Amino acid sequence: MSNKQLREYIEEFLDYLLSVRGYSEATVETYEIALRQMEEVSHFYEEDGVWVLDITPFRFKIVKNSKKTIVKKLSAVRSLVKYLEDQCDFAVRVISDESIKVPQSLPKPIEERHIDEVLRKATIEEKVLVAMLYGLGLRISELSRLKLDDIKEGWVMVHGKGNKVRQLPLLDSLQKLLQVYLANTQPETYLFEKGNAPLNSAQLRYRLTKLFREHGLQATPHQLRHSFATHLLNHGARIADVSELLGHETMATTQVYTKLGSARKMQEYMKAHPLADARHQPDEE
């Protein structure tokens, strides 16, 4: 099942509303606008025998709509899901359909423009430090333990919590950056080391916070990991994929990154993301 088939189900649902339920053409058109917009950015896939509709990107896309419009569009999605369950006889699990709140402990993501500014003026070692945390979503402890042997053929083998290992793909830009860094510094065992020992988490954290402080910014390694997750989700990545990249045991842990509080907080958040520019402004209807 794919988004192409989802489009077919939407067509069937709209016809059902018109011919069976007797909805007016104007009402059906309102449903159609919302569902086309949802299908365009959302993800429809099978996982462990269950059909999943991940509308996380859709929630971000419509965040600046009026509250009334958001309610209408989400209602249209829920009606479609009910139709699929009742008329087509298969269950659909919807991701990001819940009311959203911001946990007090959730760190604020760093604006992309600030990260770019820091990277432009950083040393090669500082660039690798920031790029590994932000480009791969690593924990600072994982980066501290990262060995040169863990980096092979465009992939990074990360040893995470509970001795669990995950493989992460390296961006082309990060591969080139690493090549320059390794040629200049020539570490022997660990990516970041002093003598024969790896730099520990505290040492790496100090270097990172010092670097951002020089630019008038407060930043922590976990904020870069958080920025990695939120920017990916805002750009339309599947929450299941982001969860795997982060090394979370369940998607429930990752979903904390999608719960963004009140409309005012959400709007403030979106101002900090590149998708907030004029090219990505959603239509009201």
Beta strands, then each sheet from edge to edge (+ up, - down):
strand 1: 43-47
strand 2: 50-54
strand 3: 92-95
strand 4: 151-152
strand 5: 155-159
strand 6: 165-169
strand 7: 193-194
strand 8: 197-198
sheet 1: 1+ 2- 3-
sheet 2: 4+ 5- 6+
sheet 3: 7+ 8-
end
